[in-house]
Amino acid sequence: MQESIPVTEKEEEVLSTIPSKRYFTISEVSVLCDVKTHVLRYWEQEFAQLKPVKRRGNRRYYTRQNVLIIRQIRSLLYGHGYTITGARARLSGEEESRDASQFLQLVKQMKAELDEVLNVLKHR
């Protein structure tokens, strides 16, 4: 079992929280992950883990899990300096363990959402 890929605090500051939606369009994911749409399409070809749902007219719809995987790929490539091949190997090695950094991102996301709810309740 390989160690998980941490998302640095600097990267977390740049990336906004993931809204609680079931599906995201490619343009929404582009903004959430700070990656251009053509790069997302390319990554779909390079990373087997990244499989958005395609509907009418081949429109892509990404799940929250897809967004987390894209953020992890972004972290490997841009933050840690991996090549596409290295990032692919790193991700495939961690697929079984489901990666602790994804879990950490989910916990931080839930905490941020709960903080927002708490603020709303305090101001009533």
C-alpha positions, 0 to 999 in steps of 0.5 A, spaced: 500 500 500 502 506 497 502 512 501 496 517 500 497 523 495 497 530 500 493 536 497 498 542 499 494 547 503 496 552 498 492 548 493 486 548 497 486 555 498 486 556 490 481 551 490 473 552 492 469 548 496 465 542 492 458 544 492 453 539 494 450 537 487 450 530 484 453 532 477 457 537 474 458 540 467 465 540 464 465 548 465 463 547 472 469 542 474 474 546 470 472 552 475 472 547 481 479 544 479 482 550 476 483 546 470 481 548 462 476 544 459 481 541 454 485 539 459 480 535 462 478 532 456 485 529 455 485 527 462 479 522 460 483 519 455 489 518 460 486 516 466 482 510 466 479 512 473 476 518 470 470 516 467 464 522 467 457 520 465 456 522 457 448 524 456 445 527 450 450 530 445 456 527 448 455 532 454 459 530 460 457 530 467 462 529 472 460 526 479 463 529 486 468 522 486 470 525 479 472 532 481 476 529 487 480 524 482 481 530 478 483 534 484 488 529 485 491 528 478 492 536 478 496 535 485 500 530 482 502 533 476 502 541 478 504 540 485 508 534 486 511 534 479 509 528 476 509 526 469 502 523 466 505 516 466 508 517 473 501 520 475 497 514 472 502 509 475 501 512 482 493 513 481 492 506 479 497 503 485 492 507 490 485 505 487 484 499 491 485 503 498 481 509 495 486 514 497 486 517 504 487 524 501 480 523 498 477 522 505 481 528 508 478 532 502 471 530 503 472 531 511 474 538 510 468 539 505 463 537 510 466 541 515 466 547 511 459 545 509 457 545 517 460 551 518 456 555 513 450 551 516 452 554 523 453 561 521 446 561 518 443 558 524 447 563 528 444 569 524 437 567 525 
